């Protein structure tokens, strides 16, 4: 057992009735790592996040958090469950599944209310979090009437208000306009050295900004585990994992060349 480990996964497998989503995954995740989970659709990224969030449990193998087993039985202990939910938060790909309160304030206050915080503390912490994500002006709006980018930031605020140690984020830039993508990427960039952040994505253009370690999933197995720089330069791995495609073009001479095509990189943040 690694004394610095937050999560330890050992030969972990997860099966849906129709398919195996994760197959004998062994990983150690330590405190304050920023990890990008890379993989094509169906590679097991979202399933792995759900397991790390304690929303599903392995079909085989084992998983621990700070040395404690993450099992359905363990979550039957209310004290353990509350402590885990306080320390580990998840932001879903589709914000609509996460937003169910009448106003943005109510949405962000929901978690603290469940934990029995005082009214004064809730108001102060919610307002501070709305300001931090530049959505204070939306405080009294209905979440379901907001833009995709605004919904994403409200969902983030509803998790971050509890100040979790671990943040799990599923496809944070999916279906967002460039400005909203920038807000989310800037936030994840700023988490360096502060939180453990595990982000599932297939967008290669953002991984150098949001992560220090990349784990590539291919058909439910770990196919690569290294730095963003190393992963981005392993074209065989990226092609095998369906994260790049070969782009062919014909020169004026008639000669045909093939080049791997990656997402175009955005402006780097300093």
N, C-alpha and C positions, 0 to 999 in steps of 0.2 A: 504493500500500500504506500502510495506517495503522500508524505505528510503535507505537501503543498497543494494537493489536488482538491479542486472543488467537485468536479465530476470524474468518476472513473467508470468506464464502460468496458465490460469484459465479455467477448464472444456474444454480443447482444444481437438478437434476431427479433424482428417484428413481422408478423404475417397478418395480412388481411385475408378474408375468406377466398378472394380471387387471386391473390398474388403475395409473394414475399417482398415487403418494402425495404427491409434492412436485413442484411445477411452476415452474421458473425462479425459485427463491428466492435473493434477494441480501440478505445481512445482515452487519453487523460487530458483534462482541461483544467488549467491552473488559474489562480486568482489574477484578475486584471488583464487577462489575455483578450485581444480583439481578434476574433476568428471569422473568416468568411467561409461559409459552406457553399461550395460550388457544385453545380451539376445541372444537367438538362432536366426538363419536366419529367417527373416519374422516377428520378434517381434516388429519392428517399430523403431529400432535404427537409421538407415540411414535416414528415413523419418523425425525423430525428429531433426537430425542435419541439414537437408535441411530447415526445418522451422526456426530453430534458426539462420540460415545463411541468411534468407530472400529470399530464392530461391523458396519457396512455402508458401502458406498461409492457415490458418485453415479453415476447412469447417464449423466449429461451435466453440463456445467459443472464448477466446481472448488471445493475447500474446503481451507483451510490452517489450521494451528495454529502460532502464533508464527512465521509466515512459511514453515513447512515444509508441503509438500503432504501432505494426508491421502489416501493412495492405498493400495490393496492391496499394491503393490510396495514402498512405503515401509515398511509394517509387516513386510515380509520381513527388514528390518534389525533384529536382536534388540536392539541398543543403543537404537535409536529407539523400538521397541515398548515396551521396559521403561520407558524414560523417560516416554513418553506415559501408560502405564498407572499409573505412579506419580503423575502430575500430574492425571489426569482420572479421576474415579470416578463410577459410575452406580448408583443405587438403583432397581430395577425396581418396577413397580406390584404385581406378584404376588411377594411375598417368597419364596414356596416355590421359585421357579425359581433363587433366589440362595443358598439355604441347603442345604448337602449334607453338613456335617460332623456327627459324633456328639454334640458338646457345643457350647454357646455359646462357650466359651473357644477350642475348636479352630476354630470358624467365624471368629472375629475374628482369630485368630493365623495363619490360612491365608495371607493376602497377605504379611505380614512374613516368614513362613517361606520363601515363594517368592523373596523378595528377599535372602535370606541373612542376616537380622538375627541377632544373638547371642541365645541363650536368655534371658539376663538382660534385654536390651532388649525382647524380645517380651513377656515376662511383665509388665514395668513399663508398657509402652505399652498392652497389652490391658487390664490392670486399670484404668488411668487412663481409658481410653475407656468401659469398662463403668460406671465410677463417674459419668462425665460424663453419660451417658444414663440413669442411675438403673436399671441392670439388672445390677449386680454380683451381686445375690442369685440371678441366673439362670445364673451362670457354669458350673455343672456340669450344667445341664439340657439335654435334647435340644431343639434348635430346633423340631422338628416337633411338639412337645407344648405349644408356647406359644400364647398368644392372638394374634390378628391384630396388635394394637398392639405386643405384645412382639416378635413376629417382625420388624415394621417397624423397631423400634429396634435389633435385632440386625443386620439388614441394613445399617442406617445405620452402626453401629459397625464393621462389617467393611470399610466403605469409608473411614470417617473415621480409622481407626487409621493409615492411610498418610499422613494429613494432605495430601490432594490440594489443588491450587490451584483446581480446578474440580469442582463437584458437580452432577451431572445427576440430577434426581429426577422420576419418572413417577407422577403421581396419588398424592401422598403421603398424602392423607386418605381415599382410597377404601376403603369397607367397614370403617372404624374407628369405634369408639364415641367419644362426645364427649371423654372424658378422654384417650384415646390421640391423637385429633386435636389436642388442646391441646398435648400433649408435642411432637408433630412441628412444629406451627406455631410454638411457642416457640423450638424449635431453629432453624428457618429464619429467624425474626425476628432471632435473635442472630447470624446470619451477616453482617449488614450491616457493610460496610467491612472484612470479613475474608477472604471468599472470593467467587469467581465462582460463583453458584448459578443454575441454570436449571431451573425447575420447570414441568412440564406439568400443567395442571389445567383443569377446566371449572367449578370452584367459585369463583364470583365473590366470595363472602363473605370469602375469605382473602387476596385478591391485594394489598390495601393493606398487609397485615402482612408478606407474604413477598417483595414485589418493589418495585423502583423504576422498572421499565420493563415494559410489557406488549406482547407481540407476538401479534396475533390471526391465526390461520390459518383460511382458508375454502377448502375443496376443494383443499388443497395449495398455496395461494398466500398471500402476506402481504397481509392485508386491512386491518391497522391496526398501528401501532407508535408508542406514546406512553406517557405516565405512567398509572399505575393510575386516578387521578382522571379524566383525560380520557377514557380508555376506558370507565370505568363510566358516564360521562354521555353517551356516544355511543350512544343507544338504537337508532338505525337500524342501526349496525354490529353491535351485540350481537344484534339480532333477525335480521339477515341471516345472521350466523354461527351461528344457532341456540343462542345462549347465554342467551337469555331467551325467554319465551313471553308472549303476550297473554292476560291474565286478564280475562274479562268477568263483570260482575255487574249485577243488576237492582235499581234503587232501588224504594222503596215506591211511588213515583209511577208505576212501570212503565217509567221511562226506563232504557236500558241504556248503561253506560259500559264502556270498555275501557282497561285499564292494563297496562303492561309489568310482568312479575313476575320479580324477581331473587331469588336465594337470600337468606334472611335473614342479616343481618350478625351475627357473633359479637362477644363483648366484646372491645374493643380492648386491646392490651397497651402498657404504658408503661415 
